[in-house]
Amino acid sequence: MGNNDRLAERNRGFFRAHGLLVLNVLSSPGSGKTTFIQKTATGLAPRLRSAVIVGDLETDNDAARLKAAGATAVQITTGTLCHLEAGMVAKAAGTLDLKALDLLIIENVGNLVCPASFDLGEDLRVVLLSVTEGEDKPLKYPPMFHSAGVVIINKMDLAEAVEFNRDLAVANIRRVSPRAQILEVSAKTGAGMEQWFEFLLAQKAKVRA
């Protein structure tokens, strides 16, 4: 862990030297993370130049999907490892032209346990919670949600169908992570995404400053 933390700090300094805003996006499998990242990269394309580093145990399906949508993507295949580490991110970032980017999105392995402990050198940790997962997910995985700078409640278009209790979910998030920014979106329909874009543009302005 100490070695990872040192590499993460090196990554952070390297990314800041290039003026990059770096996101570490985490969630359980099936939360809609890849769709959310795809819509983020393509929706911001006129305003922020972005690339995605994709972490998966096997296959490059998500990276191929992002590329097909017009996003720049690099795949990391972890094998049996259930999280990304700072060294992996450094190696993948080395294949990108960082000078041509404003935003680097790291799609971590779908897991709410191990990735919580590994700093990758990001500016912002973004955790997704879909309405189909239940309102108590933050209470079941408190380290992950406690470490979040932003919590995205995704698939809001399905909230009524699955009888999602929005107030209870927000209360549970606040109980574990009182300082996290909470945004409600549907990556599929686009609802709420512009608010997310504006948030990222404001974060990018802070990086420039």
Backbone hydrogen bonds in HBPLUS format (Angstrom, degrees):
<---DONOR---> <-ACCEPTOR-->    atom                        ^
c    i                          cat <-CA-CA->   ^        H-A-AA   ^      H-
h    n   atom  resd res      DA  || num        DHA   H-A  angle D-A-AA Bond
n    s   type  num  typ     dist DA aas  dist angle  dist       angle   num
A0005-ASP N   A0001-MET O   2.87 MM   4  6.14 156.1  1.93 150.2 156.6     1
A0006-ARG N   A0002-GLY O   3.04 MM   4  6.32 151.9  2.13 144.8 152.0     2
A0007-LEU N   A0003-ASN O   3.01 MM   4  6.28 160.9  2.04 151.1 156.0     3
A0008-ALA N   A0004-ASN O   2.79 MM   4  5.99 149.4  1.88 147.8 157.4     4
A0009-GLU N   A0005-ASP O   3.02 MM   4  6.25 155.2  2.08 144.3 149.6     5
A0010-ARG N   A0006-ARG O   3.05 MM   4  6.34 149.1  2.15 141.4 150.3     6
A0011-ASN N   A0007-LEU O   2.82 MM   4  6.13 156.5  1.88 148.1 154.7     7
A0012-ARG N   A0008-ALA O   2.84 MM   4  6.10 158.5  1.89 148.7 154.7     8
A0013-GLY N   A0009-GLU O   3.02 MM   4  6.24 162.0  2.06 147.1 150.7     9
A0014-PHE N   A0010-ARG O   2.95 MM   4  6.13 157.6  2.01 148.5 155.3    10
A0015-PHE N   A0011-ASN O   2.77 MM   4  6.01 163.3  1.80 160.0 163.9    11
A0016-ARG N   A0012-ARG O   2.93 MM   4  6.07 160.2  1.97 147.3 153.2    12
A0017-ALA N   A0013-GLY O   2.96 MM   4  6.09 147.7  2.07 141.1 149.6    13
A0018-HIS N   A0015-PHE O   3.05 MM   3  5.20 135.7  2.25  98.2 110.7    14
A0020-LEU N   A0015-PHE O   3.07 MM   5  5.41 171.7  2.08 149.1 146.4    15
A0019-GLY N   A0016-ARG O   2.93 MM   3  4.82 158.0  1.98 101.5 108.4    16
A0021-LEU N   A0102-ASP O   3.03 MM  81  6.34 160.1  2.07 146.4 151.4    17
A0104-LEU N   A0021-LEU O   2.89 MM  83  6.23 163.8  1.92 157.3 161.6    18
A0123-ASP N   A0022-VAL O   2.90 MM 101  5.24 154.6  1.96 131.1 139.2    19
A0124-LEU N   A0022-VAL O   3.23 MM 102  6.57 151.9  2.31 159.5 165.6    20
A0023-LEU N   A0104-LEU O   2.91 MM  81  6.36 158.6  1.95 159.7 166.9    21
A0106-ILE N   A0023-LEU O   2.76 MM  83  5.89 159.9  1.80 154.1 161.3    22
A0024-ASN N   A0124-LEU O   2.96 MM 100  6.33 160.1  2.00 160.9 165.0    23
A0126-VAL N   A0024-ASN O   2.86 MM 102  5.96 165.9  1.88 147.1 152.0    24
A0025-VAL N   A0106-ILE O   2.82 MM  81  5.95 171.0  1.83 168.8 171.9    25
A0108-ASN N   A0025-VAL O   3.01 MM  83  5.93 160.6  2.05 158.0 164.4    26
A0026-LEU N   A0126-VAL O   2.82 MM 100  6.19 162.2  1.85 164.9 170.6    27
A0128-LEU N   A0026-LEU O   2.91 MM 102  6.34 160.5  1.95 164.1 169.8    28
A0111-ASN N   A0027-SER O   2.84 MM  84  5.96 119.6  2.21 155.2 151.3    29
A0036-PHE N   A0032-GLY O   2.94 MM   4  6.09 159.2  1.98 151.7 158.3    30
A0037-ILE N   A0033-LYS O   2.90 MM   4  6.14 158.1  1.95 150.8 156.4    31
A0038-GLN N   A0034-THR O   2.83 MM   4  6.00 160.3  1.87 149.2 155.3    32
A0039-LYS N   A0035-THR O   2.90 MM   4  6.09 166.2  1.92 153.4 156.5    33
A0040-THR N   A0036-PHE O   2.95 MM   4  6.10 142.7  2.09 138.9 149.9    34
A0041-ALA N   A0037-ILE O   2.88 MM   4  6.11 168.0  1.90 157.4 158.9    35
A0042-THR N   A0038-GLN O   2.99 MM   4  6.14 170.4  2.00 155.0 157.8    36
A0043-GLY N   A0039-LYS O   2.84 MM   4  5.49 146.7  1.95 129.5 140.1    37
A0044-LEU N   A0040-THR O   3.10 MM   4  6.01 145.4  2.22 141.2 147.9    38
A0045-ALA N   A0042-THR O   3.30 MM   3  5.02 150.8  2.39  93.6 102.1    39
A0047-ARG N   A0044-LEU O   2.69 MM   3  5.31 140.6  1.84 123.9 136.6    40
A0048-LEU N   A0044-LEU O   2.66 MM   4  5.41 170.8  1.66 155.8 158.9    41
A0102-ASP N   A0049-ARG O   2.69 MM  53  5.09 173.0  1.69 145.3 146.3    42
A0103-LEU N   A0049-ARG O   2.96 MM  54  6.15 156.1  2.02 154.4 155.4    43
A0051-ALA N   A0103-LEU O   3.10 MM  52  6.64 138.3  2.28 151.0 163.4    44
A0105-ILE N   A0051-ALA O   2.93 MM  54  6.26 171.4  1.93 161.9 164.4    45
A0052-VAL N   A0072-THR O   2.81 MM  20  6.18 152.4  1.88 147.5 156.8    46
A0074-VAL N   A0052-VAL O   2.85 MM  22  6.33 149.0  1.95 157.6 167.7    47
A0053-ILE N   A0105-ILE O   2.82 MM  52  6.26 157.3  1.87 156.4 164.0    48
A0107-GLU N   A0053-ILE O   2.73 MM  54  6.03 162.0  1.76 161.9 168.4    49
A0054-VAL N   A0074-VAL O   2.78 MM  20  6.05 169.4  1.79 166.7 170.5    50
A0076-ILE N   A0054-VAL O   2.67 MM  22  5.83 150.7  1.75 177.5 171.8    51
A0055-GLY N   A0107-GLU O   2.80 MM  52  5.81 149.7  1.89 161.0 167.7    52
A0056-ASP N   A0076-ILE O   3.06 MM  20  6.46 155.1  2.13 166.4 174.1    53
A0078-THR N   A0056-ASP O   2.86 MM  22  6.08 159.7  1.90 147.0 153.6    54
A0079-GLY N   A0057-LEU O   3.02 MM  22  4.72 137.0  2.21 131.6 131.3    55
A0064-ALA N   A0060-ASP O   2.93 MM   4  6.12 161.3  1.97 156.4 162.2    56
A0065-ARG N   A0061-ASN O   2.91 MM   4  6.11 150.9  2.00 144.4 152.9    57
A0066-LEU N   A0062-ASP O   2.93 MM   4  6.19 155.8  1.99 149.4 155.3    58
A0067-LYS N   A0063-ALA O   2.93 MM   4  6.16 160.0  1.97 149.9 155.5    59
A0068-ALA N   A0064-ALA O   2.93 MM   4  6.09 154.7  1.99 144.8 151.7    60
A0069-ALA N   A0065-ARG O   3.19 MM   4  6.43 133.2  2.42 135.4 146.8    61
A0069-ALA N   A0066-LEU O   3.11 MM   3  5.13 131.7  2.35  95.0 108.1    62
A0071-ALA N   A0066-LEU O   2.95 MM   5  5.32 157.2  2.00 151.5 144.1    63
A0070-GLY N   A0067-LYS O   2.92 MM   3  5.05 157.8  1.97 106.1 112.8    64
A0081-LEU N   A0078-THR O   3.27 MM   3  5.21 168.3  2.29 118.1 116.9    65
A0088-MET N   A0085-GLU O   3.08 MM   3  5.45 122.7  2.42 106.6 120.1    66
A0089-VAL N   A0085-GLU O   3.20 MM   4  6.56 157.5  2.25 153.5 160.1    67
A0090-ALA N   A0086-ALA O   2.95 MM   4  6.21 156.4  2.01 150.8 157.2    68
A0091-LYS N   A0087-GLY O   3.09 MM   4  6.32 158.9  2.14 146.1 150.9    69
A0092-ALA N   A0088-MET O   3.01 MM   4  6.28 162.5  2.04 149.8 154.5    70
A0093-ALA N   A0089-VAL O   2.80 MM   4  5.93 162.0  1.83 152.8 158.3    71
A0094-GLY N   A0090-ALA O   3.07 MM   4  6.20 137.9  2.26 138.6 148.9    72
A0095-THR N   A0092-ALA O   3.05 MM   3  5.56 160.8  2.09 112.6 118.8    73
A0096-LEU N   A0093-ALA O   3.02 MM   3  5.35 164.0  2.05 113.3 118.3    74
A0100-ALA N   A0097-ASP O   3.01 MM   3  5.65 155.3  2.07 116.5 123.9    75
A0101-LEU N   A0098-LEU O   3.08 MM   3  5.17 162.7  2.12 112.1 113.1    76
A0116-ALA N   A0113-VAL O   3.23 MM   3  5.93 151.1  2.32 119.7 127.2    77
A0117-SER N   A0114-CYS O   3.09 MM   3  6.00 162.4  2.12 131.7 134.6    78
A0118-PHE N   A0115-PRO O   3.25 MM   3  5.44 161.3  2.29 109.0 114.4    79
A0149-GLY N   A0125-ARG O   2.85 MM  24  5.25 157.5  1.90 140.0 147.6    80
A0150-VAL N   A0125-ARG O   3.16 MM  25  6.48 153.2  2.24 159.1 158.8    81
A0127-VAL N   A0150-VAL O   2.94 MM  23  6.33 166.1  1.96 160.3 161.4    82
A0152-ILE N   A0127-VAL O   2.86 MM  25  6.17 157.4  1.91 147.9 155.6    83
A0129-LEU N   A0152-ILE O   2.81 MM  23  6.09 157.5  1.86 167.9 166.4    84
A0154-ASN N   A0129-LEU O   2.85 MM  25  6.00 147.4  1.96 131.7 142.4    85
A0133-GLU N   A0130-SER O   3.03 MM   3  5.62 168.5  2.05 120.0 123.4    86
A0131-VAL N   A0154-ASN O   3.06 MM  23  6.35 147.3  2.17 160.2 161.9    87
A0139-LEU N   A0136-ASP O   2.98 MM   3  5.33 128.3  2.25 109.2 122.8    88
A0140-LYS N   A0136-ASP O   3.13 MM   4  6.44 140.9  2.29 150.4 162.0    89
A0140-LYS N   A0137-LYS O   3.14 MM   3  5.08 128.2  2.42  96.5 110.2    90
A0141-TYR N   A0137-LYS O   3.08 MM   4  6.25 143.2  2.22 152.0 161.0    91
A0145-PHE N   A0141-TYR O   3.44 MM   4  6.75 169.7  2.45 156.2 158.6    92
A0146-HIS N   A0142-PRO O   2.74 MM   4  5.67 153.9  1.80 155.6 163.4    93
A0147-SER N   A0143-PRO O   3.15 MM   4  6.19 141.6  2.31 138.2 146.1    94
A0148-ALA N   A0145-PHE O   3.23 MM   3  5.13 157.5  2.29  99.7 106.5    95
A0181-GLN N   A0149-GLY O   2.99 MM  32  6.28 169.0  2.00 142.8 140.1    96
A0151-VAL N   A0181-GLN O   2.77 MM  30  6.14 161.6  1.80 164.8 169.5    97
A0183-LEU N   A0151-VAL O   3.05 MM  32  6.49 159.3  2.09 157.3 162.6    98
A0153-ILE N   A0183-LEU O   2.81 MM  30  6.17 167.2  1.83 163.6 167.6    99
A0185-VAL N   A0153-ILE O   2.87 MM  32  6.14 167.3  1.88 159.1 162.6   100
A0158-LEU N   A0155-LYS O   2.91 MM   3  5.66 165.1  1.93 121.6 126.6   101
A0156-MET N   A0185-VAL O   3.13 MM  29  5.81 166.4  2.15 133.8 136.3   102
A0159-ALA N   A0156-MET O   3.17 MM   3  4.98 163.1  2.20 102.0 107.1   103
A0162-VAL N   A0158-LEU O   3.06 MM   4  6.28 152.5  2.14 161.0 168.2   104
A0164-PHE N   A0159-ALA O   2.86 MM   5  4.91 171.0  1.87 150.7 151.8   105
A0163-GLU N   A0160-GLU O   3.17 MM   3  4.92 158.7  2.22  99.7 105.7   106
A0169-ALA N   A0165-ASN O   3.05 MM   4  6.28 160.9  2.09 154.3 160.1   107
A0170-VAL N   A0166-ARG O   2.98 MM   4  6.22 165.5  2.00 155.1 158.4   108
A0171-ALA N   A0167-ASP O   2.98 MM   4  6.12 156.9  2.03 142.4 149.3   109
A0172-ASN N   A0168-LEU O   2.92 MM   4  6.14 152.8  1.99 148.0 155.2   110
A0173-ILE N   A0169-ALA O   2.95 MM   4  6.25 153.9  2.02 149.1 156.3   111
A0174-ARG N   A0170-VAL O   2.89 MM   4  6.10 166.1  1.91 153.4 157.2   112
A0175-ARG N   A0171-ALA O   2.90 MM   4  6.06 142.4  2.04 139.9 150.4   113
A0176-VAL N   A0172-ASN O   3.27 MM   4  6.50 147.1  2.38 140.8 147.2   114
A0176-VAL N   A0173-ILE O   3.14 MM   3  5.38 125.5  2.46 100.6 113.4   115
A0177-SER N   A0173-ILE O   2.67 MM   4  5.71 164.4  1.69 161.3 167.1   116
A0180-ALA N   A0177-SER O   3.34 MM   3  5.69 159.5  2.39 112.1 117.7   117
A0186-SER N   A0191-ALA O   2.82 MM   5  5.10 146.8  1.93 150.5 149.9   118
A0190-GLY N   A0186-SER O   2.70 MM   4  5.53 145.4  1.82 154.0 165.1   119
A0193-MET N   A0190-GLY O   3.16 MM   3  5.43 163.5  2.19 124.2 128.2   120
A0196-TRP N   A0192-GLY O   3.41 MM   4  6.76 151.6  2.50 141.6 149.1   121
A0196-TRP N   A0193-MET O   3.06 MM   3  4.96 114.7  2.50  92.5 108.4   122
A0197-PHE N   A0193-MET O   2.84 MM   4  6.22 153.0  1.91 150.8 158.8   123
A0198-GLU N   A0194-GLU O   2.92 MM   4  6.17 160.4  1.96 149.8 154.4   124
A0199-PHE N   A0195-GLN O   3.00 MM   4  6.23 150.3  2.09 142.1 150.4   125
A0200-LEU N   A0196-TRP O   3.00 MM   4  6.33 157.9  2.05 150.0 155.1   126
A0201-LEU N   A0197-PHE O   2.89 MM   4  6.19 157.3  1.94 153.4 160.0   127
A0202-ALA N   A0198-GLU O   3.03 MM   4  6.23 151.0  2.11 143.4 150.6   128
A0203-GLN N   A0199-PHE O   2.98 MM   4  6.33 149.9  2.07 144.7 153.5   129
A0204-LYS N   A0200-LEU O   2.81 MM   4  6.06 153.3  1.88 150.4 157.9   130
A0205-ALA N   A0201-LEU O   3.01 MM   4  6.23 147.1  2.12 139.4 147.8   131
A0206-LYS N   A0202-ALA O   3.21 MM   4  6.51 143.5  2.35 139.2 147.9   132
A0207-VAL N   A0203-GLN O   3.13 MM   4  6.51 148.0  2.24 142.6 151.1   133
A0208-ARG N   A0204-LYS O   3.00 MM   4  6.35 156.4  2.06 150.3 156.3   134
A0209-ALA N   A0205-ALA O   2.97 MM   4  6.19 152.1  2.05 141.0 148.9   135
